[in-house]
Amino acid sequence: MASGAFTDDQLQAISAIVQQAVLPLREASARKQPATNGLPEPAQTNGVNGYHYTAPEDINSAQDRVKFAYWVPNVSGGLVISKIPQRTNWDYLSNVRYAQTAENVGFEFALTQIRFMSGYGAENQHESVSFSQALLHNTKKLNVIAALLPGPWNPAVAAKQIASIDHYTNGRISVNIVSGWFKAEFTSIGQWWLEHAERYRRSREFIECLKGIWTTDKFSFKGDFYQFHDYPLSPKPLASPGRPHPLIFQGGNSIDARDNGAHVSDYYFMNGNTLEGFQEQIADVKARAKKLGREDEIKFAVNGFCIVKETEAEAIRLLQEIQGKADKEAVAAFGDAVKQAGSSTGNKKGMWADSTFEDLVQYNDGFKTKLIGTKEQIADRILLLKSLGIDIVLLAFLHYEEDIEYFGEQVLTLVRQLEKEGRGKNQEDEIARTGEVYRAKKVV
Ligand SMILES: Cc1cc2nc3c(=O)[nH]c(=O)nc-3n(C[C@H](O)[C@H](O)[C@H](O)COP(=O)(O)O)c2cc1C
């Protein structure tokens, strides 16, 4: 129907043209004016006076490089449960800026989080798949890992949704299948709260279904949680050599999580841990995978909270300030909620099973990974992680406004330079260089 001087079709065409013209302008203006939440301008920022670092084209050309991911702040409150001011925003335009900056400085992955309600602060939470898609449409190279929670998500919907996004974004979407630790979140939305091992059994079936739907012509499955009968998904996601379907990440520290890693995941995501903790977990998951003939199929990714400063003392001081200003009530509530995770199982193994109050201030034990110090110290520790068999280092920062770019310019380039010199391959050598920091209680 005509509306004023224009037909509906004409109005739609005009609106599309205006959107196309306005979006880049809004993004450009967001880049020029980093939102500071009313805080003072950052002291060690890039981006002041218009300077922005761009990594050389070949920054990620080496086949055996360690890769970098960052946590997308699609929930409010930043990546630490602390009242310390954070120059980290959770809104769409800020996140577009972070994603563009990240890929510009050499990050290859970004991980969105799935939360249905606030648990430890995080008052607002944008939905993970739609947010991932929005970031993908505003980037060119970044691979965005969208978190999916079996229960609210069903594998038929997830497989279809992700396959389509894979087409729109030239194969740049991955998924992280999470198993849930927050009972109130499930019961609030009318979902059954299964006991720990059952949650992981459901997640395993969920992943088996995703893979089956994505790779078989007509998929049939008779599980305890899901059933399919000659289901012919079309279009399938884009397949390429070494990537038969979007990558499947799955995390946790419990035996159930490890077993799922060994059986069905492409990547096993670990929380922060001690050196021995990482070694034990990697060896255990590999041994489980080996029994299934999958030892070459499972890769490892680890979470770490990163503070890069000119001196180690400055970095440690900032860590202590973050922990000292912890939101005590929120950390305590989080500590209570996570008792439903791996620590609730018979063997008490699991994420957060032995986390102190200070550890919990970063909700994925990211301080334990000790990426806190000078750029040289952090590069050494990343190369140690690489030598343990870790393929992706997932990072969280205090001030996303400047820390992603600073990390890229200062640390990522240094890691690449040291890799060229042959570093990160010999575990004994890397442990001899910096292993002590994981043993000594040098960084609290
Ligand atoms: C890197 C990483 C990201 C995660 N992201 C989410 C998330 O977005 N939403 C969520 O509910 N749980 C998330 N989890 C939690 C796990 O799915 C799982 O509930 C938790 O690891 C319980 O571990 P456990 O069984 O080993 O104790 C994440 C875990 C890791 C390691």
The ligand as a Gaussian input file, in Angstrom:
#p B3LYP/6-31G(d) Opt

LIG

0 1
 C       35.939000     -21.186000      28.500000
 C       34.636000     -21.530000      29.140000
 C       33.508000     -20.821000      28.775000
 C       32.280000     -21.082000      29.371000
 N       31.193000     -20.349000      29.021000
 C       30.020000     -20.548000      29.639000
 C       28.873000     -19.771000      29.319000
 O       28.918000     -18.894000      28.460000
 N       27.723000     -20.015000      29.989000
 C       27.626000     -20.992000      30.959000
 O       26.563000     -21.157000      31.543000
 N       28.694000     -21.747000      31.271000
 C       29.881000     -21.555000      30.652000
 N       30.955000     -22.333000      30.967000
 C       30.793000     -23.359000      32.015000
 C       30.800000     -24.810000      31.543000
 O       29.949000     -25.108000      30.527000
 C       30.475000     -25.759000      32.691000
 O       29.218000     -25.517000      33.210000
 C       31.436000     -25.579000      33.748000
 O       32.671000     -25.676000      33.129000
 C       31.296000     -26.646000      34.850000
 O       32.475000     -27.287000      34.931000
 P       32.747000     -28.602000      35.750000
 O       31.698000     -29.575000      35.430000
 O       34.068000     -29.031000      35.278000
 O       32.805000     -28.188000      37.158000
 C       32.189000     -22.102000      30.363000
 C       33.349000     -22.827000      30.707000
 C       34.556000     -22.552000      30.117000
 C       35.769000     -23.334000      30.515000

